[in-house]
Amino acid sequence: MTLMKKEKYLKLTIYLLIGILPLSVLGYYFAVENESLFYLYEWLLSALVILAGILAIKCIFSLSGGLKWVAIAIFVFLLEFSVLGLFLGPFTHFLMIYLYYLVALISLVVFITAIKKSRSYRYLPVIFILFTALTSIYVIFLNLLWGNNLS
């Protein structure tokens, strides 16, 4: 398989990641206006993340060099996004905060390595670092508020 065809799968994975944004707008609409359809958003988001993860794994094994590190960064981002989603969703337990911290730390190491090793798509790990920083601040805030009586 040529590099162009292999890179096509990487671009498809990136497009699937971008698809999370309009899908989240749909999820917000369902949460506010029609809560009975929110399960549809959850299943579509799960399917999108799983499909992007499978394509990222395929790219990890088929690409080499810097593009391989971009694919690894995408996979680690999806893993972090999944842990965050599980923490904010069905597994809202205190210990999940520490799991998120661990995954976020590993993600940052992978993102920095991907920036150093890749020549193309360097903007992607930078965006992932920004997302990790924002969500980590949010989780730290939740961690500080956990168990406090705010009434």
SVG drawing of the C-alpha trace seen along z (x, -y; Angstrom):
<svg xmlns="http://www.w3.org/2000/svg" viewBox="-38 -27 49 30">
<polyline fill="none" stroke="black" stroke-width="0.4" points="0.0,0.0 1.4,-3.4 2.0,-6.2 -0.7,-8.3 -3.3,-5.6 -2.1,-5.0 -2.2,-8.8 -5.8,-8.8 -6.8,-6.7 -5.1,-9.1 -7.0,-12.0 -10.2,-10.0 -9.5,-9.6 -8.9,-13.3 -12.2,-14.0 -14.0,-11.7 -12.4,-13.6 -13.7,-16.9 -17.2,-15.2 -17.3,-15.1 -18.0,-18.9 -21.2,-19.0 -22.4,-15.8 -21.9,-17.5 -24.0,-20.4 -26.7,-17.8 -26.2,-16.3 -26.7,-19.7 -29.9,-20.2 -31.1,-16.8 -30.2,-17.5 -32.0,-20.8 -34.9,-20.4 -35.7,-16.7 -34.1,-14.7 -35.7,-11.5 -33.5,-11.4 -30.2,-12.0 -29.4,-8.3 -29.1,-8.6 -26.3,-11.2 -24.6,-8.9 -24.6,-5.9 -23.6,-8.0 -20.7,-9.5 -19.6,-6.0 -19.7,-4.7 -17.7,-7.7 -15.0,-7.3 -14.8,-3.5 -14.5,-3.9 -11.9,-6.6 -10.0,-4.4 -10.0,-1.5 -8.7,-3.6 -6.1,-5.1 -4.9,-1.6 -4.8,-0.7 -2.7,-3.8 -0.3,-3.0 0.5,0.3 0.6,-0.8 2.4,-4.2 6.0,-4.9 8.0,-7.9 6.3,-11.0 2.9,-10.0 2.9,-7.0 3.4,-9.3 0.4,-11.4 -1.7,-8.3 -0.5,-7.3 -1.4,-10.8 -4.9,-10.4 -5.4,-7.1 -4.2,-8.4 -6.5,-11.4 -9.4,-9.1 -8.5,-7.1 -8.3,-10.2 -11.6,-11.4 -13.2,-8.0 -12.0,-8.1 -13.3,-11.6 -16.7,-10.6 -16.9,-7.6 -16.1,-9.7 -18.7,-12.4 -21.2,-9.7 -21.9,-6.3 -18.7,-5.9 -18.8,-9.1 -16.6,-7.7 -13.9,-9.5 -11.2,-7.0 -12.0,-7.8 -10.5,-11.2 -7.1,-9.7 -7.5,-7.4 -8.1,-10.5 -5.0,-12.2 -2.9,-9.2 -4.3,-9.0 -3.9,-12.8 -0.3,-12.7 0.5,-9.8 -1.3,-11.7 0.8,-14.8 4.0,-12.8 2.8,-11.2 1.6,-14.6 4.9,-16.2 6.7,-13.3 4.4,-13.5 5.2,-17.2 8.9,-16.5 8.9,-13.5 6.4,-14.6 6.9,-17.1 3.3,-17.2 0.1,-17.5 1.9,-19.1 -1.1,-21.2 -3.1,-18.2 -1.1,-17.3 -1.1,-21.0 -4.9,-21.0 -4.9,-17.9 -2.7,-19.5 -5.1,-22.5 -8.0,-20.1 -6.1,-18.2 -5.3,-21.4 -8.9,-22.6 -10.4,-19.3 -7.8,-18.8 -8.6,-22.2 -12.2,-21.2 -11.5,-17.8 -9.2,-19.5 -12.1,-21.9 -14.5,-18.9 -11.9,-17.2 -11.7,-20.3 -15.4,-20.5 -16.0,-16.8 -17.8,-16.1 -18.2,-19.8 -21.6,-21.0 -22.2,-24.0 -25.7,-24.8"/>
</svg>
